[in-house]
Amino acid sequence: MEQKTPLYDAHVKAGGKMVPFAGYILPIQYGSGVIKEHMAVRTQAGLFDVSHMGEILCQGKDALANLQFILTNDFTNMKDGQARYSPMCNETGGTVDDLIVYKKCDEHYLIVVNAANKDKDFDWLTQHQFGEVTFTDVSDAYAQLALQGPKAMEILRRLTAEECIPEKYYHAVFDGRVGGIPCIISKTGYTGEDGVELYADSEKAQSLWDLLLANGADDGLIPCGLGARDTLRMEAAMPLYGHEMDDTITPLEIGLGFAVKMAKEDFIGKEALLKPSDRKRVGLKISGRGIIREHQMLKADDGCEIGETTSGTHCPYLGYPIAMALVKAQYSEPGTKVSTEVRGRIVEAEVVALPFYKKSK
C-alpha cells in the first residue's frame, strides 16, 4: 500500500492529480499542467514536494572509512556542510543507486537516497558495514521541499538570514531557519536551475509549504508535480535511477566518471570498473515527427542495432522532443543519425552533446 507524504492534503487541496510513485501517492501535476509548471521553473520558480526521498544517517569512528569503501566517490577532503554526489556500485560495477552525502561534522554524515531504493540501499549499507559505524534510516522524520528556478534565491532571502544560505553549490547549512522553521538548507536540485532543497521536521512541512508559496506568489512561484520534475531533469540531461542507470549499468557508461575515483585504494565495484565498456550515454534530438520514449531500440544508418533509449519526452522550454540513450560507443559522436520505430512509423533522430539545456550564468 502506498504511503502519503506529510503534504498529501495540501496537494489534494491545490488540485493535484495524485498517482502512485516509488511507494507514495504524489501529484503528477496540478491544474495548471506540466508545461506551465516546467516553464515556471525555467523562468520564475517552482516548489516540489520531494519528501518521498530517503534519508540515512552514517555515524561513528569508522563512518568515513565505510563511505570510502561502499561508495565510488572520495569523501576524505570534505568540509563540514559540504555535499557530494556519488554512485553506489555492486561487485560487477552496476549501480545500486546514486545519492548525495552531506558532512555535518567528523563521524556524522547524512545520506540522501532515491525513494524507490530506500530500503534496498539501507540493506546494502548495513550488509557491507564494518568497524564502529551505525546506519540509521531517519526518512520518516524529514520532509523535503525543493524550491527551484531563477527567482528561488530571491524568494528564500525574504524568509531567512543571509548566513543561513549556503555560499556555494553542493553545500548546506544544517542549522538554518526559513520563516523561523528549523531547516537544513541545501544548495542542490534536480532541475538544472538555481535553488535549494529544504529538509525540515515532517510536522513542519505544511507550514513551510504554505509559507514559501505565499511569499513567492508575486514572483510567479507555483507548486509543481512529478511530470515537470521529470521533463526538467531530462532537459538538463540528469540521469534517473531505473532509466539511465540500474544494477546492470555502470556509472562510467552514463558519464558519471567525475564521481568515480579510481585512485582510491579500493571500493565495491572498482575491479569491474577497470574493464573497458562499449556502451555510452548520448543525447538525441528528434528530427522526425514523434516522441521517442524509453526502451526504444535504435538503429544506425548502416542498419546496425546500436542500443536503446532510456528516457524521452517533448521539452517545453526547448520546444522539441529529446531522448537519452545507451548506445555502442562507436555511434556516440554528435551528428550520428539514428532511427527507431514508433507505432509502426520510423522516427529519425541525431546524436547531440549533453546537456540539452544549461542555464545562462
ZATI-17008 format. One record per residue: residue in three letters; x, y, z of N, C-alpha, C in turn; residue number from 1. Coordinates in steps of 0.05 Angstrom, whole numbers. Layout:
res  n.u  n.v  n.w  ca.u  ca.v  ca.w  c.u  c.v  c.w  n
Ala  X  Y  Z  X  Y  Z  X  Y  Z  NUM;
...
***
This chain:
res  n.u  n.v  n.w  ca.u  ca.v  ca.w  c.u  c.v  c.w  n
Met  17  -24  0  0  0  0  18  25  0  1;
Glu  11  44  -18  27  69  -20  24  86  5  2;
Gln  46  100  12  46  118  34  39  146  25  3;
Lys  33  164  44  28  192  38  50  209  50  4;
Thr  59  229  36  78  247  48  62  266  67  5;
Pro  76  281  84  63  300  102  47  321  88  6;
Leu  51  324  61  38  345  46  15  335  28  7;
Tyr  7  310  33  -14  298  17  -39  315  16  8;
Asp  -49  324  39  -73  340  40  -70  367  25  9;
Ala  -46  378  27  -40  404  13  -42  400  -18  10;
His  -32  377  -27  -33  372  -56  -62  368  -66  11;
Val  -78  353  -50  -106  349  -58  -121  376  -58  12;
Lys  -116  392  -38  -129  418  -36  -122  436  -59  13;
Ala  -97  433  -68  -87  450  -91  -95  439  -118  14;
Gly  -109  417  -118  -118  406  -144  -98  387  -156  15;
Gly  -80  376  -140  -60  358  -151  -73  332  -161  16;
Lys  -63  323  -185  -72  297  -195  -54  276  -183  17;
Met  -64  260  -164  -48  243  -148  -45  215  -161  18;
Val  -20  206  -161  -14  180  -173  6  165  -156  19;
Pro  7  138  -158  28  123  -143  55  127  -155  20;
Phe  75  131  -138  103  134  -148  122  126  -125  21;
Ala  139  107  -131  160  98  -112  149  92  -84  22;
Gly  125  80  -83  114  73  -58  98  95  -44  23;
Tyr  95  118  -57  80  140  -46  58  149  -65  24;
Ile  39  164  -55  19  178  -71  28  207  -74  25;
Leu  34  215  -98  45  242  -103  31  255  -127  26;
Pro  32  282  -128  20  296  -151  37  294  -176  27;
Ile  25  284  -198  40  284  -223  38  312  -236  28;
Gln  16  327  -230  14  354  -239  -9  367  -224  29;
Tyr  -11  393  -226  -34  408  -215  -51  418  -239  30;
Gly  -71  433  -233  -90  443  -253  -76  459  -275  31;
Ser  -54  472  -268  -40  488  -288  -27  472  -310  32;
Gly  -21  446  -304  -9  428  -324  21  428  -324  33;
Val  32  407  -336  61  402  -335  76  424  -350  34;
Ile  66  433  -372  81  453  -388  84  479  -372  35;
Lys  62  488  -360  63  513  -344  82  510  -320  36;
Glu  81  487  -308  98  482  -284  128  482  -293  37;
His  133  468  -315  160  467  -326  171  495  -332  38;
Met  155  511  -346  163  538  -354  166  557  -329  39;
Ala  150  552  -309  153  568  -284  181  564  -272  40;
Val  190  539  -272  217  534  -260  239  545  -278  41;
Arg  235  544  -304  256  555  -322  257  586  -322  42;
Thr  234  599  -317  233  628  -319  228  643  -293  43;
Gln  215  629  -273  209  642  -248  216  624  -224  44;
Ala  197  608  -215  203  590  -193  181  569  -190  45;
Gly  189  546  -180  170  524  -175  177  511  -148  46;
Leu  157  499  -135  160  486  -110  152  457  -112  47;
Phe  170  438  -105  165  410  -106  164  397  -79  48;
Asp  147  378  -75  147  361  -51  164  336  -58  49;
Val  187  334  -46  204  310  -51  209  295  -25  50;
Ser  188  295  -8  190  282  18  192  252  16  51;
His  187  241  -8  189  212  -12  218  203  -13  52;
Met  237  221  -17  265  214  -17  273  203  10  53;
Gly  294  186  11  302  174  36  326  187  48  54;
Glu  327  188  75  350  199  89  361  179  109  55;
Ile  387  175  108  401  155  124  425  168  138  56;
Leu  427  165  164  450  176  179  472  155  179  57;
Cys  497  165  176  520  148  178  538  160  200  58;
Gln  541  146  222  555  158  246  574  138  258  59;
Gly  596  149  269  615  132  284  643  137  275  60;
Lys  662  126  290  690  129  285  699  120  257  61;
Asp  685  100  247  692  89  221  672  97  199  62;
Ala  657  118  204  638  127  184  651  134  157  63;
Leu  673  150  158  686  157  133  697  133  119  64;
Ala  709  115  133  721  91  121  699  74  107  65;
Asn  675  73  118  653  59  106  644  72  80  66;
Leu  642  99  81  634  114  57  655  110  35  67;
Gln  680  110  42  702  107  23  701  80  9  68;
Phe  693  59  24  693  32  12  667  26  -2  69;
Ile  644  35  8  618  27  -3  610  45  -27  70;
Leu  620  70  -28  613  88  -49  637  94  -67  71;
Thr  632  104  -91  653  107  -111  668  133  -109  72;
Asn  656  154  -97  669  180  -96  689  180  -72  73;
Asp  704  202  -70  724  206  -49  713  227  -29  74;
Phe  711  219  -4  700  237  16  721  247  37  75;
Thr  746  241  31  767  247  51  772  277  55  76;
Asn  767  293  34  773  321  36  747  338  39  77;
Met  725  326  47  701  341  51  702  359  76  78;
Lys  691  383  73  690  401  96  662  399  108  79;
Asp  659  408  133  633  408  146  613  425  130  80;
Gly  590  415  125  570  429  109  572  424  79  81;
Gln  591  409  71  594  403  42  578  379  34  82;
Ala  568  379  9  553  356  -1  568  345  -25  83;
Arg  566  318  -29  580  306  -51  563  284  -63  84;
Tyr  560  285  -90  545  265  -105  561  240  -108  85;
Ser  548  216  -107  563  191  -112  545  169  -121  86;
Pro  554  153  -140  541  127  -145  549  108  -123  87;
Met  534  86  -120  540  64  -102  538  39  -119  88;
Cys  560  25  -122  561  3  -142  561  -24  -128  89;
Asn  552  -44  -144  555  -72  -135  581  -83  -145  90;
Glu  586  -109  -140  612  -121  -146  617  -122  -176  91;
Thr  596  -122  -193  600  -123  -222  602  -95  -235  92;
Gly  602  -74  -218  604  -47  -228  577  -34  -234  93;
Gly  555  -50  -232  529  -39  -236  521  -20  -214  94;
Thr  501  -3  -219  494  18  -200  472  9  -181  95;
Val  478  8  -156  457  2  -135  439  26  -132  96;
Asp  451  50  -132  436  75  -131  456  98  -136  97;
Asp  445  122  -140  461  146  -139  449  163  -116  98;
Leu  466  177  -102  458  190  -77  475  215  -72  99;
Ile  468  229  -51  483  252  -42  491  248  -13  100;
Val  516  253  -7  527  251  21  532  280  31  101;
Tyr  521  286  54  527  312  68  544  306  92  102;
Lys  565  322  96  581  320  120  572  341  140  103;
Lys  560  332  162  553  351  184  578  358  200  104;
Cys  593  337  208  618  341  222  633  314  221  105;
Asp  657  312  232  671  287  232  654  266  246  106;
Glu  653  243  234  638  220  245  608  223  243  107;
His  598  242  227  569  246  225  562  256  196  108;
Tyr  549  238  181  542  244  153  512  238  149  109;
Leu  500  253  131  472  248  122  473  239  93  110;
Ile  460  216  87  459  205  60  431  208  50  111;
Val  427  220  27  400  223  15  399  205  -9  112;
Val  379  186  -9  377  166  -29  351  168  -44  113;
Asn  349  154  -67  325  154  -83  303  139  -68  114;
Ala  278  149  -71  255  138  -56  251  108  -61  115;
Ala  251  100  -86  245  72  -93  266  54  -83  116;
Asn  290  64  -77  313  48  -69  319  49  -39  117;
Lys  303  64  -24  309  69  4  315  44  20  118;
Asp  297  25  19  301  0  34  324  -16  23  119;
Lys  326  -18  -3  348  -33  -16  374  -20  -8  120;
Asp  376  6  -9  401  20  -2  409  16  27  121;
Phe  389  18  45  394  14  74  405  -14  79  122;
Asp  392  -34  66  402  -62  69  430  -65  58  123;
Trp  435  -52  35  462  -54  23  483  -42  42  124;
Leu  477  -19  53  496  -5  71  501  -22  96  125;
Thr  480  -32  108  484  -48  133  497  -75  128  126;
Gln  492  -86  104  504  -112  98  534  -109  93  127;
His  543  -85  85  571  -81  79  586  -64  100  128;
Gln  573  -57  121  586  -40  141  607  -56  157  129;
Phe  626  -41  168  647  -53  183  657  -33  204  130;
Gly  670  -44  225  681  -27  246  660  -12  263  131;
Glu  667  10  274  650  26  291  634  46  274  132;
Val  611  37  264  593  54  248  564  45  252  133;
Thr  546  65  251  518  59  253  503  73  230  134;
Phe  487  58  215  470  70  195  441  70  206  135;
Thr  428  93  205  401  96  216  383  108  195  136;
Asp  361  95  189  341  105  170  324  125  184  137;
Val  326  151  177  311  172  190  291  185  171  138;
Ser  284  171  150  268  182  128  241  193  138  139;
Asp  228  179  157  202  188  166  203  214  182  140;
Ala  226  221  192  229  245  208  230  270  191  141;
Tyr  237  267  165  242  290  148  221  294  127  142;
Ala  214  319  122  200  327  97  221  341  80  143;
Gln  220  339  54  239  353  36  224  368  15  144;
Leu  229  394  14  217  412  -6  239  423  -24  145;
Ala  234  424  -50  254  435  -69  243  461  -81  146;
Leu  256  483  -75  249  509  -86  269  515  -108  147;
Gln  259  515  -133  277  516  -156  269  538  -176  148;
Gly  289  549  -190  283  569  -210  299  594  -207  149;
Pro  300  612  -227  316  636  -225  307  655  -203  150;
Lys  282  653  -194  273  671  -172  275  657  -145  151;
Ala  284  632  -144  284  617  -119  299  630  -97  152;
Met  324  639  -103  341  650  -82  329  677  -72  153;
Glu  317  692  -90  304  717  -83  282  712  -63  154;
Ile  266  692  -68  244  685  -50  255  676  -23  155;
Leu  275  659  -24  287  649  1  298  671  18  156;
Arg  311  691  6  324  712  21  304  729  37  157;
Arg  279  729  28  259  744  43  251  729  69  158;
Leu  259  704  70  249  687  93  271  677  111  159;
Thr  296  683  104  318  673  121  341  693  122  160;
Ala  358  690  141  382  706  144  403  698  124  161;
Glu  420  716  115  440  711  95  459  688  104  162;
Glu  465  687  130  483  666  139  471  638  138  163;
Cys  445  637  134  432  611  131  433  600  102  164;
Ile  442  617  84  442  609  56  470  599  48  165;
Pro  473  575  39  499  564  31  512  582  10  166;
Glu  538  586  13  553  604  -5  557  591  -32  167;
Lys  560  564  -33  567  550  -58  547  528  -64  168;
Tyr  547  520  -90  532  497  -99  542  472  -85  169;
Tyr  525  454  -78  531  429  -64  544  435  -37  170;
His  532  454  -23  538  460  5  511  463  20  171;
Ala  512  459  46  487  461  62  493  474  89  172;
Val  472  487  99  473  498  127  454  481  143  173;
Phe  465  467  163  449  447  178  431  460  198  174;
Asp  438  483  208  422  496  229  408  521  219  175;
Gly  398  520  194  384  542  182  356  545  192  176;
Arg  344  568  185  316  573  191  303  587  168  177;
Val  279  579  161  264  592  140  237  600  152  178;
Gly  234  627  155  210  637  168  208  627  197  179;
Gly  230  623  210  230  612  237  229  582  239  180;
Ile  225  568  217  223  539  217  251  527  214  181;
Pro  260  511  233  287  499  230  289  481  205  182;
Cys  310  485  190  314  470  165  344  465  160  183;
Ile  349  443  146  374  441  132  370  454  104  184;
Ile  386  474  98  383  488  73  406  480  55  185;
Ser  400  467  33  420  455  16  418  467  -12  186;
Lys  440  477  -22  441  489  -49  445  466  -69  187;
Thr  424  452  -74  424  429  -93  397  429  -107  188;
Gly  394  411  -127  369  409  -141  371  389  -164  189;
Tyr  348  385  -177  346  364  -198  332  376  -222  190;
Thr  336  402  -227  322  415  -249  340  429  -269  191;
Gly  365  433  -262  383  448  -279  382  478  -274  192;
Glu  368  486  -252  365  514  -245  377  520  -218  193;
Asp  380  546  -211  387  553  -184  365  544  -165  194;
Gly  372  542  -139  351  536  -120  363  521  -96  195;
Val  345  512  -79  352  498  -55  334  475  -50  196;
Glu  343  456  -34  327  435  -23  327  438  7  197;
Leu  303  438  18  299  444  47  290  419  61  198;
Tyr  305  411  82  298  388  98  287  398  125  199;
Ala  263  392  131  250  401  156  236  378  170  200;
Asp  230  382  195  215  363  210  188  358  196  201;
Ser  180  333  193  156  325  179  132  341  189  202;
Glu  130  347  214  108  361  226  107  390  217  203;
Lys  129  400  207  131  429  198  127  432  168  204;
Ala  123  410  154  122  410  125  100  428  115  205;
Gln  76  426  126  53  442  116  58  472  120  206;
Ser  69  479  144  75  507  149  96  518  130  207;
Leu  116  502  125  138  511  106  128  514  78  208;
Trp  111  495  69  99  495  42  82  520  38  209;
Asp  65  525  58  47  548  56  62  574  56  210;
Leu  83  576  74  99  600  76  114  606  50  211;
Leu  125  586  38  140  591  13  121  600  -10  212;
Leu  99  586  -13  80  593  -34  69  621  -30  213;
Ala  63  629  -6  52  655  0  72  677  -6  214;
Asn  97  672  2  118  693  -2  129  693  -30  215;
Gly  124  672  -46  134  672  -73  114  678  -94  216;
Ala  89  682  -86  67  686  -105  72  709  -125  217;
Asp  82  731  -115  87  754  -132  110  749  -152  218;
Asp  127  729  -146  149  722  -164  141  699  -183  219;
Gly  116  691  -182  107  670  -200  111  642  -190  220;
Leu  117  639  -164  121  612  -153  95  596  -153  221;
Ile  96  572  -164  73  554  -164  82  526  -155  222;
Pro  63  510  -145  70  482  -138  74  466  -164  223;
Cys  93  448  -163  99  431  -187  99  402  -180  224;
Gly  91  385  -199  89  356  -194  111  340  -207  225;
Leu  107  314  -206  127  295  -217  132  298  -247  226;
Gly  111  306  -261  113  309  -290  134  329  -298  227;
Ala  132  353  -286  151  374  -291  179  367  -281  228;
Arg  180  354  -258  206  346  -247  220  328  -267  229;
Asp  205  311  -281  217  292  -300  226  307  -326  230;
Thr  209  324  -336  216  339  -361  240  358  -356  231;
Leu  241  370  -332  262  388  -325  289  373  -324  232;
Arg  289  350  -310  314  335  -307  323  324  -334  233;
Met  304  316  -351  312  307  -377  324  329  -394  234;
Glu  312  352  -394  323  375  -409  351  382  -399  235;
Ala  356  379  -373  383  384  -362  401  359  -364  236;
Ala  391  337  -376  406  312  -380  415  300  -354  237;
Met  399  302  -334  405  289  -308  395  260  -308  238;
Pro  413  241  -302  404  213  -303  385  207  -280  239;
Leu  367  188  -285  347  179  -265  351  149  -261  240;
Tyr  352  141  -236  354  112  -230  330  97  -240  241;
Gly  335  74  -252  314  59  -265  310  65  -294  242;
His  323  86  -303  323  94  -331  351  94  -342  243;
Glu  367  115  -336  394  116  -345  413  98  -330  244;
Met  405  89  -307  423  71  -291  406  50  -276  245;
Asp  419  27  -272  408  6  -255  430  -13  -247  246;
Asp  423  -36  -236  443  -55  -226  461  -67  -248  247;
Thr  453  -62  -274  469  -73  -296  484  -52  -311  248;
Ile  480  -27  -305  493  -5  -319  513  9  -301  249;
Thr  537  13  -310  558  25  -293  556  56  -294  250;
Pro  566  69  -274  566  99  -275  585  110  -296  251;
Leu  605  95  -304  623  104  -325  609  104  -352  252;
Glu  591  85  -356  577  84  -382  558  107  -386  253;
Ile  549  120  -365  530  142  -368  542  169  -362  254;
Gly  569  170  -362  582  196  -359  585  206  -331  255;
Leu  586  188  -311  589  197  -283  617  192  -273  256;
Gly  636  191  -291  664  186  -283  675  206  -263  257;
Phe  664  231  -264  673  251  -245  668  243  -216  258;
Ala  649  225  -211  642  216  -184  652  188  -178  259;
Val  670  178  -196  682  151  -191  713  156  -189  260;
Lys  723  153  -165  751  159  -161  768  133  -161  261;
Met  778  127  -184  793  102  -188  820  103  -173  262;
Ala  829  126  -165  854  128  -150  851  119  -121  263;
Lys  826  116  -112  822  106  -84  834  77  -82  264;
Glu  842  70  -58  855  44  -54  836  21  -62  265;
Asp  811  23  -54  791  2  -61  763  12  -55  266;
Phe  744  2  -70  716  6  -64  700  -15  -79  267;
Ile  676  -20  -70  660  -41  -82  655  -35  -112  268;
Gly  662  -53  -129  659  -50  -158  683  -39  -172  269;
Lys  704  -32  -158  728  -20  -171  740  -39  -192  270;
Glu  744  -64  -185  757  -83  -203  741  -85  -229  271;
Ala  714  -87  -227  697  -89  -250  698  -64  -268  272;
Leu  701  -41  -255  701  -16  -270  727  -11  -284  273;
Leu  748  -27  -278  773  -24  -293  771  -36  -321  274;
Lys  751  -53  -325  747  -65  -352  733  -45  -370  275;
Pro  742  -43  -395  730  -23  -413  702  -32  -421  276;
Ser  685  -12  -427  658  -18  -436  653  -6  -464  277;
Asp  635  -18  -478  629  -9  -506  603  7  -507  278;
Arg  593  14  -483  567  30  -483  572  58  -473  279;
Lys  556  76  -483  558  104  -475  531  118  -476  280;
Arg  526  135  -456  501  150  -456  504  174  -475  281;
Val  483  178  -491  483  200  -510  456  215  -508  282;
Gly  456  239  -519  431  254  -523  422  252  -551  283;
Leu  396  252  -555  384  251  -581  365  274  -585  284;
Lys  368  289  -607  349  309  -615  332  296  -637  285;
Ile  306  295  -633  288  282  -652  284  300  -676  286;
Ser  291  290  -699  289  306  -724  263  299  -739  287;
Gly  253  275  -735  228  267  -748  204  275  -731  288;
Arg  180  269  -740  155  274  -725  151  252  -705  289;
Gly  146  260  -680  140  240  -660  158  243  -635  290;
Ile  151  229  -614  166  229  -589  176  200  -584  291;
Ile  201  198  -578  213  172  -572  215  169  -542  292;
Arg  201  149  -531  201  144  -502  224  124  -496  293;
Glu  224  114  -471  245  95  -463  241  68  -475  294;
His  262  52  -475  262  24  -485  255  22  -514  295;
Gln  263  42  -530  260  40  -559  287  32  -571  296;
Met  287  10  -587  311  0  -599  319  20  -621  297;
Leu  345  26  -622  356  45  -641  372  31  -663  298;
Lys  370  42  -687  387  32  -709  403  56  -720  299;
Ala  427  50  -730  443  70  -744  436  69  -774  300;
Asp  447  87  -789  442  88  -818  451  63  -832  301;
Asp  471  49  -820  480  24  -833  463  0  -827  302;
Gly  441  5  -812  422  -16  -805  429  -32  -780  303;
Cys  452  -25  -768  460  -39  -744  444  -30  -719  304;
Glu  436  -50  -702  423  -43  -677  444  -34  -658  305;
Ile  441  -9  -647  464  3  -632  457  7  -603  306;
Gly  433  2  -594  426  7  -566  397  14  -563  307;
Glu  390  25  -540  362  33  -536  360  58  -520  308;
Thr  337  71  -522  332  96  -507  327  89  -478  309;
Thr  333  108  -460  329  105  -432  308  124  -421  310;
Ser  305  148  -434  284  167  -427  278  183  -452  311;
Gly  254  194  -454  247  211  -476  222  228  -471  312;
Thr  221  252  -482  198  270  -477  199  293  -497  313;
His  178  309  -497  179  334  -511  186  355  -490  314;
Cys  206  372  -496  216  392  -477  201  419  -481  315;
Pro  186  427  -461  171  452  -463  189  477  -468  316;
Tyr  211  478  -455  228  502  -458  243  502  -484  317;
Leu  255  479  -491  270  478  -516  251  478  -540  318;
Gly  227  467  -537  207  467  -558  210  444  -578  319;
Tyr  224  423  -571  226  400  -589  230  374  -572  320;
Pro  225  351  -584  229  326  -570  258  318  -567  321;
Ile  265  305  -545  292  295  -540  290  267  -528  322;
Ala  313  254  -527  315  228  -513  343  225  -504  323;
Met  347  207  -484  374  198  -477  374  168  -483  324;
Ala  398  158  -489  401  130  -497  428  119  -489  325;
Leu  429  93  -487  454  78  -483  460  64  -510  326;
Val  482  72  -523  489  61  -549  517  51  -550  327;
Lys  524  36  -570  551  27  -575  569  52  -578  328;
Ala  592  52  -565  609  76  -564  616  86  -592  329;
Gln  618  69  -612  626  78  -639  605  95  -652  330;
Tyr  580  94  -641  558  110  -652  551  134  -634  331;
Ser  569  142  -617  563  163  -597  571  191  -605  332;
Glu  584  194  -628  593  221  -636  569  239  -644  333;
Pro  569  264  -634  548  283  -643  547  284  -674  334;
Gly  522  285  -684  518  285  -712  510  258  -724  335;
Thr  515  237  -708  508  210  -717  477  207  -720  336;
Lys  469  198  -743  440  194  -749  430  167  -739  337;
Val  408  167  -725  396  142  -715  366  143  -721  338;
Ser  353  120  -717  324  119  -721  312  97  -704  339;
Thr  286  98  -699  272  77  -685  243  75  -696  340;
Glu  229  54  -689  202  51  -698  183  57  -676  341;
Val  165  76  -680  145  84  -660  117  80  -672  342;
Arg  102  61  -661  75  55  -671  75  49  -701  343;
Gly  94  34  -710  95  26  -738  107  47  -757  344;
Arg  117  69  -746  128  90  -763  156  96  -755  345;
Ile  174  100  -774  202  106  -769  205  135  -760  346;
Val  218  139  -737  224  166  -727  254  170  -727  347;
Glu  264  191  -739  293  196  -741  302  215  -719  348;
Ala  328  212  -712  340  230  -692  370  233  -697  349;
Glu  382  251  -683  410  256  -686  423  258  -659  350;
Val  447  246  -656  462  247  -631  472  276  -627  351;
Val  467  287  -603  476  314  -596  491  313  -569  352;
Ala  506  334  -564  521  336  -539  502  341  -516  353;
Leu  510  331  -492  494  336  -468  508  357  -451  354;
Pro  493  373  -435  464  372  -432  450  386  -455  355;
Phe  424  380  -458  408  393  -478  404  423  -470  356;
Tyr  400  427  -444  395  454  -434  415  460  -411  357;
Lys  426  485  -412  443  494  -390  436  523  -384  358;
Lys  430  528  -359  422  556  -352  445  575  -358  359;
Ser  437  599  -366  457  620  -371  466  632  -344  360;
Lys  492  638  -342  503  648  -317  498  678  -315  361;
***
